[in-house]
Amino acid sequence: VYMASFGLARGSRGHWPAQARHRRRRDRTRRGLMDAEAAVASSSTSDSIDCQATGKLAFEGCPFYLHEHAAADMLYAVFPKLRALAILRNPRERSVSAFNDYVRVGRIGKGTGAQQGRRMEELVEYLVAQIHSGARTMENYDMRLLTSGVYIHGLRKWGQVFPSSQLMLVQSEALFENPAAEMQRVYDFLGLQAGIVDVRMFVTFNKNPMSSKAKPSRRINQTLDEFFAPYNEELYEWCSARGMPFSRWPNATNA
């Protein structure tokens, strides 16, 4: 099970880490997948991965797998019965949240709310220009603050490898609005009995505690909406063709 509500990218314009660092992270991800594949291929059915024999279920959450095309092929080769769950957030809001999270962990320099708002505007416009010009692509890690919200890029590949019955999409907006109902869908998809039955047990974790966060301007909202619009349309069509329920995300109407 992987969560795709948040992906990793680094830096801001003027704060970009070296490209080699992005390549190293990408290579580590791929090496880890290949090492796991090799380990499983060389293991016997009596090893710990035999969940059926042990009566245990194995879960993993990772924001990288969705965007990494190699992951779908490798995971299917090792776990052909795996069920994958992607939690997707409005990509406009995800990008803003990601920017503030990078500030929180020090990947982008801190400043006042107004300063961060201007910095975010500059960064987003730079990333959009790089993608539109063809100078950078969806596969470049230094674009991930923006391109991790292009969900169809990864889902199309996963849909080619895994049958639709083993893929599930959850919109984070619906999860937060009605957690009990959405979790019941997840339990049904995974073939599990409901483990959380009281809505008071639902708690938000990993919340950004910063008191001063960058807020998107009307201009940034419009820039992000326009960038994601064609990819969102492809996502809606992809879901419809597979009979997956998915609501359209609203565009921002104010800053």
Backbone torsions as a table, in degrees:
resi	resn	phi	psi	omega
1	VAL	NA	127.3	178.3
2	TYR	-124.7	152.8	178.5
3	MET	-110.9	127.3	-176.6
4	ALA	-112.8	22.4	-178.3
5	SER	-76.3	-14.5	-177.7
6	PHE	-149.7	130.7	177.6
7	GLY	-120.1	171.3	-177.0
8	LEU	-106.1	136.6	168.5
9	ALA	-149.5	168.7	-174.4
10	ARG	-133.6	151.8	165.3
11	GLY	84.8	175.7	171.4
12	SER	-134.7	173.2	177.7
13	ARG	-62.5	117.5	-174.1
14	GLY	97.4	-8.1	178.9
15	HIS	-128.3	21.1	-177.4
16	TRP	-69.7	130.9	171.7
17	PRO	-69.8	167.9	179.9
18	ALA	-63.7	146.7	179.4
19	GLN	-59.7	-31.7	179.7
20	ALA	-59.5	-33.1	179.9
21	ARG	-65.9	-39.2	177.7
22	HIS	-66.7	-39.4	179.3
23	ARG	-66.0	-39.2	179.3
24	ARG	-63.9	-40.9	178.4
25	ARG	-64.2	-43.2	178.0
26	ARG	-61.6	-44.6	-178.6
27	ASP	-65.8	-37.6	177.5
28	ARG	-62.7	-40.8	178.7
29	THR	-61.0	-47.2	-178.3
30	ARG	-68.2	-39.1	178.2
31	ARG	-63.6	-39.1	178.9
32	GLY	-62.3	-41.1	178.0
33	LEU	-65.4	-42.4	-179.4
34	MET	-68.7	-37.8	177.0
35	ASP	-63.0	-41.1	178.9
36	ALA	-64.2	-41.5	179.5
37	GLU	-62.8	-43.8	-179.4
38	ALA	-65.6	-39.3	-179.3
39	ALA	-64.6	-41.7	179.7
40	VAL	-68.2	-40.3	-178.5
41	ALA	-62.3	-30.8	-177.4
42	SER	-93.7	-3.4	-177.2
43	SER	-92.4	161.7	178.2
44	SER	-95.7	168.4	-178.4
45	THR	-70.2	-8.7	178.9
46	SER	-88.6	-3.0	-178.9
47	ASP	-72.1	174.6	-173.0
48	SER	-67.0	-15.9	-179.4
49	ILE	-75.4	-9.6	-179.8
50	ASP	-80.1	81.6	-176.3
51	CYS	-66.5	-29.5	-178.4
52	GLN	-64.7	-39.1	-178.6
53	ALA	-73.2	-35.7	-177.2
54	THR	-86.7	-14.0	-177.8
55	GLY	75.5	15.7	-179.3
56	LYS	-106.7	159.0	176.0
57	LEU	-116.8	137.4	-179.5
58	ALA	-106.0	133.8	179.3
59	PHE	-129.8	150.4	173.6
60	GLU	-148.1	140.3	176.1
61	GLY	-119.2	128.4	-179.2
62	CYS	-153.2	131.4	-179.6
63	PRO	-80.7	-8.4	-173.9
64	PHE	-85.9	-31.8	-169.7
65	TYR	-59.5	-37.7	-175.7
66	LEU	-60.2	-42.5	-175.4
67	HIS	-84.9	-16.3	-177.0
68	GLU	-91.2	104.8	-175.9
69	HIS	-59.0	-36.3	-177.8
70	ALA	-63.4	-27.3	-176.7
71	ALA	-63.5	-40.2	-177.8
72	ALA	-60.6	-48.0	-179.7
73	ASP	-64.2	-44.7	-176.9
74	MET	-66.4	-44.4	-179.2
75	LEU	-67.4	-37.4	179.1
76	TYR	-67.4	-36.2	179.4
77	ALA	-62.9	-33.6	-178.1
78	VAL	-91.7	-41.1	-175.9
79	PHE	-126.7	74.5	-175.9
80	PRO	-64.8	-17.8	179.4
81	LYS	-100.3	6.8	179.8
82	LEU	-57.6	142.1	174.2
83	ARG	-110.3	126.3	-174.7
84	ALA	-110.1	133.4	-178.5
85	LEU	-122.6	122.9	178.5
86	ALA	-112.2	126.1	176.4
87	ILE	-101.7	115.3	-172.3
88	LEU	-114.7	136.2	179.1
89	ARG	-112.7	153.0	174.3
90	ASN	-45.7	119.3	-172.6
91	PRO	-62.4	-27.3	175.9
92	ARG	-63.1	-48.4	-179.4
93	GLU	-69.5	-34.1	177.7
94	ARG	-62.3	-40.5	-179.8
95	SER	-64.9	-42.4	178.7
96	VAL	-64.7	-44.2	179.2
97	SER	-62.2	-41.3	179.9
98	ALA	-62.7	-42.7	178.8
99	PHE	-57.3	-48.2	-179.5
100	ASN	-65.5	-31.8	178.5
101	ASP	-70.8	-36.8	177.1
102	TYR	-65.8	-33.6	175.0
103	VAL	-65.9	-43.5	-178.4
104	ARG	-58.4	-42.5	-176.2
105	VAL	-91.3	2.4	174.5
106	GLY	90.2	9.9	179.3
107	ARG	-79.9	-20.1	173.1
108	ILE	-129.1	136.5	-176.4
109	GLY	-60.1	146.1	-179.0
110	LYS	-82.4	161.2	178.6
111	GLY	-172.2	-172.5	176.7
112	THR	-71.0	166.4	178.6
113	GLY	-56.5	-41.8	-179.7
114	ALA	-66.6	-41.4	178.4
115	GLN	-63.1	-42.5	-179.6
116	GLN	-67.5	-35.0	177.1
117	GLY	-61.6	-43.2	178.3
118	ARG	-67.4	-38.9	180.0
119	ARG	-65.6	-40.7	178.9
120	MET	-64.8	-41.3	179.2
121	GLU	-60.9	-44.4	179.0
122	GLU	-63.1	-44.6	-177.9
123	LEU	-65.0	-47.8	-178.6
124	VAL	-60.9	-44.3	-179.7
125	GLU	-65.1	-35.0	176.5
126	TYR	-65.0	-46.5	-179.5
127	LEU	-62.8	-44.6	179.1
128	VAL	-59.7	-44.5	-179.8
129	ALA	-62.7	-39.4	179.8
130	GLN	-64.0	-42.3	179.5
131	ILE	-69.0	-46.1	-177.5
132	HIS	-65.5	-32.0	-179.2
133	SER	-79.3	-14.9	-177.0
134	GLY	85.7	1.6	179.5
135	ALA	-66.8	-32.3	176.7
136	ARG	-130.1	162.2	-177.1
137	THR	-127.4	176.9	177.7
138	MET	-61.6	-22.8	-175.6
139	GLU	-84.6	-12.3	-178.5
140	ASN	-78.7	125.4	-175.1
141	TYR	-64.8	-28.8	-178.8
142	ASP	-74.6	-0.6	175.8
143	MET	-103.4	-0.7	-168.1
144	ARG	-66.7	-24.9	176.4
145	LEU	-55.5	-34.8	179.9
146	LEU	-94.2	-51.0	-169.1
147	THR	-76.5	-13.7	174.8
148	SER	-64.6	-17.5	176.7
149	GLY	-87.2	-2.5	175.4
150	VAL	-88.5	75.3	-171.4
151	TYR	-63.0	-33.0	-176.5
152	ILE	-63.7	-26.0	-179.9
153	HIS	-57.8	-43.2	178.9
154	GLY	-86.6	-38.6	-176.5
155	LEU	-63.2	-35.3	179.0
156	ARG	-60.0	-41.5	178.1
157	LYS	-67.8	-46.0	179.4
158	TRP	-60.9	-36.4	179.2
159	GLY	-69.4	-23.4	176.4
160	GLN	-78.3	-24.2	-175.4
161	VAL	-98.5	-46.0	-177.2
162	PHE	-101.2	143.5	173.6
163	PRO	-66.4	152.5	-177.8
164	SER	-58.5	-29.1	-178.8
165	SER	-66.5	-14.1	-179.3
166	GLN	-107.7	8.4	178.7
167	LEU	-121.1	138.1	177.4
168	MET	-138.8	138.5	176.1
169	LEU	-113.5	135.5	175.2
170	VAL	-125.0	129.6	175.3
171	GLN	-86.9	128.8	-175.9
172	SER	-61.4	-31.3	179.5
173	GLU	-61.0	-43.5	178.8
174	ALA	-69.9	-35.1	-180.0
175	LEU	-63.8	-42.0	-179.4
176	PHE	-76.8	-30.5	-179.2
177	GLU	-74.3	-39.7	-178.0
178	ASN	-141.2	72.9	-173.8
179	PRO	-61.1	-36.8	-177.8
180	ALA	-63.2	-46.3	-178.5
181	ALA	-66.4	-42.6	-179.4
182	GLU	-67.5	-39.0	178.0
183	MET	-66.9	-31.1	175.7
184	GLN	-64.3	-38.8	175.0
185	ARG	-60.2	-41.1	179.5
186	VAL	-65.4	-44.6	178.4
187	TYR	-59.4	-44.2	-179.6
188	ASP	-63.2	-41.4	-179.9
189	PHE	-63.3	-39.7	-178.1
190	LEU	-88.1	-5.7	-179.2
191	GLY	71.0	36.3	-178.0
192	LEU	-113.5	155.2	171.7
193	GLN	-77.8	149.7	-179.5
194	ALA	-58.9	125.3	-178.8
195	GLY	-100.6	-22.4	179.0
196	ILE	-124.3	111.2	-173.7
197	VAL	-109.5	-11.7	-178.3
198	ASP	-111.8	122.3	-176.7
199	VAL	-61.2	-20.6	178.7
200	ARG	-69.6	-12.5	179.0
201	MET	-84.7	-10.4	179.9
202	PHE	-81.3	123.5	-177.7
203	VAL	-130.7	141.6	176.7
204	THR	-86.0	124.1	179.7
205	PHE	-108.4	164.1	174.0
206	ASN	58.3	39.1	-179.8
207	LYS	-83.3	137.9	-179.3
208	ASN	-67.5	117.7	-175.4
209	PRO	-87.5	-0.2	-175.9
210	MET	-61.5	136.4	-179.9
211	SER	-79.7	-28.4	-179.6
212	SER	-115.9	110.0	-178.5
213	LYS	-121.0	153.3	175.8
214	ALA	-70.0	131.3	177.2
215	LYS	-108.5	137.1	-177.0
216	PRO	-70.8	134.5	174.2
217	SER	-79.0	168.6	175.8
218	ARG	-58.1	-37.9	179.9
219	ARG	-63.5	-44.4	179.6
220	ILE	-65.8	-43.8	177.4
221	ASN	-56.6	-43.7	-179.3
222	GLN	-67.5	-41.8	179.1
223	THR	-61.0	-45.3	-179.9
224	LEU	-67.9	-43.4	178.4
225	ASP	-59.6	-43.6	-179.3
226	GLU	-66.8	-37.0	179.1
227	PHE	-66.8	-45.8	-174.5
228	PHE	-81.2	-18.2	-173.3
229	ALA	-51.2	-53.1	-178.2
230	PRO	-65.2	-34.2	179.2
231	TYR	-71.7	-36.9	176.5
232	ASN	-64.0	-38.8	178.4
233	GLU	-62.0	-41.1	177.0
234	GLU	-63.3	-37.4	178.4
235	LEU	-64.9	-44.5	179.5
236	TYR	-61.7	-42.2	179.4
237	GLU	-66.0	-40.6	179.3
238	TRP	-61.7	-44.9	179.3
239	CYS	-65.2	-42.9	-179.1
240	SER	-62.0	-40.8	-179.2
241	ALA	-65.5	-23.1	-178.6
242	ARG	-104.6	5.8	178.7
243	GLY	68.4	25.7	178.9
244	MET	-93.6	123.8	178.5
245	PRO	-66.2	130.6	179.9
246	PHE	-158.6	125.4	-178.8
247	SER	-90.2	147.7	178.3
248	ARG	-71.5	138.9	176.4
249	TRP	-78.9	138.0	178.1
250	PRO	-76.0	150.1	172.1
251	ASN	-77.2	156.5	178.2
252	ALA	-71.1	132.8	-179.5
253	THR	-105.4	-12.6	176.5
254	ASN	-153.9	165.4	-176.7
255	ALA	-72.8	NA	NA
